[in-house]
Every structure is written in C-alpha cells, then in structure tokens.
Amino acid sequence: MMHTAVGWHVEMEFTEDDQHTRAVAMVRLPDGSEVRAHGHASRHYTDSNQPRVGEEIAGARALNELAMQMLDKAHREIDDASGRVSHPIHV
C-alpha cells in the first residue's frame, strides 16, 4: 500500500506600531480552500518595546484561531459525509 505525503504551507503576516501587533495566519489546503485567522497583542506602556515578543503573542493567537477553524471545518466535513450530526471536536 502506498501512502501520499501531503504538505500544508502556513503564511504569517504582521503589522505593528509602538503599542500593537496584529498577525494574520493563512493556510491553503489541498482541496483549494483557504482558512484565515487573526491575532492581536498589545504592549503595556511601561513594558520595553520588544517587537519579537508582540509577534510571538499575536502569531500564537492567530495560529490558535486557525487551529480552531480547522477543527470546525473538519467537524462539518464529517457531518456532511456521514449525513448525521456528530459530537464537536475538542482540543
């Protein structure tokens, strides 16, 4: 039996100012669909300016949201294929 390897490429983009970092995560799936999610981080005015930390927090939040959307998509596809309502997929 032969197995096919599938790869997903996740793209991340960041926008920043002195106080806020916003991240957008996007994955293109083999079925042609795209899933996008957003994350946000805010720097307290007393914290030192560390853009990398803001990117890590905003990026992690975007990836977490992306993961939840992927679970929801998989759940809908299971229901559509089975013709019934299944239990939600939890992390």
C-alpha positions as CSV (number, residue, x, y, z in Angstrom):
1,M,0.0,0.0,0.0
2,M,1.4,3.4,-1.0
3,H,0.9,6.5,1.2
4,T,0.9,10.0,-0.2
5,A,2.6,12.8,1.8
6,V,0.6,16.0,1.9
7,G,2.1,19.3,2.9
8,W,0.4,22.5,4.1
9,H,2.1,25.9,4.0
10,V,1.1,28.4,6.6
11,E,1.7,32.1,5.8
12,M,2.0,34.7,8.6
13,E,2.0,38.4,8.1
14,F,2.4,41.0,10.8
15,T,1.7,44.7,11.2
16,E,3.0,46.7,14.1
17,D,3.1,50.1,15.7
18,D,4.6,51.1,19.0
19,Q,1.8,49.6,21.1
20,H,0.1,46.9,18.9
21,T,1.0,43.9,16.8
22,R,-1.5,42.2,14.5
23,A,-1.0,38.9,12.9
24,V,-2.8,37.1,10.0
25,A,-2.3,33.4,9.5
26,M,-3.4,31.7,6.3
27,V,-3.2,28.1,5.1
28,R,-4.1,26.8,1.6
29,L,-5.5,23.3,1.7
30,P,-5.2,20.6,-1.0
31,D,-9.0,21.0,-1.7
32,G,-8.3,24.6,-2.9
33,S,-9.8,26.2,0.2
34,E,-8.1,28.8,2.3
35,V,-8.5,29.4,6.0
36,R,-7.5,32.7,7.6
37,A,-7.3,33.8,11.2
38,H,-6.2,36.9,13.1
39,G,-4.3,37.5,16.3
40,H,-3.5,40.6,18.3
41,A,-1.1,41.7,21.0
42,S,-0.9,45.0,22.9
43,R,2.2,46.3,24.8
44,H,1.6,47.9,28.1
45,Y,3.1,51.4,28.1
46,T,5.5,50.5,30.9
47,D,6.9,47.5,29.1
48,S,10.0,47.8,26.9
49,N,9.5,47.8,23.1
50,Q,10.2,44.2,22.0
51,P,8.6,43.6,18.6
52,R,9.6,40.0,18.6
53,V,7.5,39.3,21.7
54,G,4.5,41.0,20.2
55,E,4.9,38.9,17.0
56,E,5.1,35.7,19.1
57,I,2.0,36.5,21.0
58,A,-0.1,37.8,18.1
59,G,1.2,34.9,15.9
60,A,0.4,32.3,18.5
61,R,-3.1,33.7,18.9
62,A,-3.6,33.7,15.1
63,L,-2.4,30.1,14.9
64,N,-4.7,29.1,17.7
65,E,-7.7,30.6,16.0
66,L,-6.5,28.9,12.7
67,A,-6.4,25.6,14.5
68,M,-10.0,26.1,15.9
69,Q,-11.3,26.9,12.4
70,M,-9.6,23.8,11.0
71,L,-11.3,21.7,13.7
72,D,-14.7,23.3,12.9
73,K,-14.1,22.7,9.2
74,A,-13.2,19.0,9.8
75,H,-16.3,18.6,12.0
76,R,-18.6,20.0,9.3
77,E,-17.0,17.7,6.7
78,I,-17.5,14.7,9.0
79,D,-21.2,15.6,9.4
80,D,-21.6,16.2,5.7
81,A,-20.1,12.9,4.7
82,S,-22.0,10.9,7.3
83,G,-25.3,12.6,7.0
84,R,-25.6,13.0,10.7
85,V,-24.7,15.4,13.5
86,S,-21.6,14.3,15.4
87,H,-20.0,15.4,18.6
88,P,-17.9,18.6,18.3
89,I,-14.1,18.0,18.1
90,H,-12.4,19.4,21.2
91,V,-8.7,20.2,21.7
